[in-house]
Amino acid sequence: QKGFCIFPDEQRGFYALVAMVQRAIDGKSEIYRATMTLNEYFEVYAPSSDQNDPHAYARFVGNKLGVDPRTFTIKQLS
């Protein structure tokens, strides 16, 4: 399917996500920016148009990190 990746296992999918976030932090992504908040990131990564709840994803990650997904930016992960 266009725009979707399927990984053979969770570990490889996780490493791909880490690489994607690192590219955003390094300013090498054409889609993601280091200045995006977690909410903004997940609005692109898992859009509601694909039946996702991007803000729920952002809240989950924000809770795990102990940060506010509305203000915490991707570059703050570095």
VMD Tcl script that draws the C-alpha trace (Angstrom):
set ca {
  {0.00 0.00 0.00}
  {1.21 3.48 -0.78}
  {2.49 5.36 2.25}
  {2.58 2.36 4.57}
  {5.52 0.25 5.67}
  {5.26 -3.32 6.85}
  {8.14 -4.63 8.93}
  {8.98 -8.26 9.57}
  {9.10 -7.64 13.32}
  {8.54 -4.97 15.95}
  {12.25 -4.36 16.51}
  {12.90 -3.40 12.89}
  {9.84 -1.16 12.86}
  {11.06 0.55 16.02}
  {14.53 1.11 14.52}
  {12.93 2.61 11.42}
  {10.91 4.99 13.60}
  {14.04 6.00 15.53}
  {15.83 6.69 12.24}
  {12.88 8.77 11.01}
  {12.87 10.88 14.18}
  {16.66 11.31 14.00}
  {16.38 12.54 10.41}
  {13.85 15.13 11.59}
  {16.18 16.23 14.40}
  {19.07 16.51 11.94}
  {16.98 18.55 9.49}
  {17.24 15.83 6.83}
  {13.56 14.91 6.60}
  {11.35 16.29 3.87}
  {8.22 15.55 5.92}
  {9.07 16.04 9.58}
  {10.70 19.08 11.23}
  {12.68 19.20 14.46}
  {10.41 22.02 15.64}
  {7.25 19.90 15.45}
  {5.53 19.15 18.73}
  {4.63 15.55 19.47}
  {1.04 16.39 18.51}
  {2.15 17.83 15.15}
  {4.47 14.89 14.50}
  {1.77 12.31 15.06}
  {-0.75 14.28 12.99}
  {1.56 13.51 10.04}
  {2.87 10.09 11.16}
  {-0.55 8.65 12.03}
  {-3.18 10.97 10.52}
  {-6.81 10.78 11.54}
  {-7.66 10.38 7.83}
  {-6.22 6.85 8.18}
  {-8.54 6.09 11.12}
  {-5.84 6.91 13.70}
  {-6.05 9.10 16.78}
  {-2.79 11.06 16.47}
  {-3.32 12.98 19.70}
  {-3.82 9.72 21.60}
  {-0.48 8.51 20.21}
  {1.13 11.81 21.20}
  {-0.37 11.62 24.71}
  {0.90 8.05 25.11}
  {4.44 9.04 24.12}
  {4.25 12.26 26.14}
  {3.15 10.30 29.22}
  {6.02 7.85 28.78}
  {8.47 10.76 28.52}
  {6.79 12.85 31.22}
  {6.23 15.80 28.85}
  {3.33 17.79 27.40}
  {2.78 16.62 23.79}
  {1.32 20.03 22.91}
  {4.61 21.83 23.62}
  {7.40 19.24 23.63}
  {9.26 19.30 20.30}
  {11.04 16.56 18.41}
  {14.38 18.36 18.72}
  {14.07 18.08 22.51}
  {14.54 14.31 22.10}
  {18.19 14.79 21.12}
}
mol new
graphics top color blue
foreach p $ca { graphics top sphere $p radius 0.5 }
foreach p [lrange $ca 0 end-1] q [lrange $ca 1 end] { graphics top cylinder $p $q radius 0.2 }
display resetview
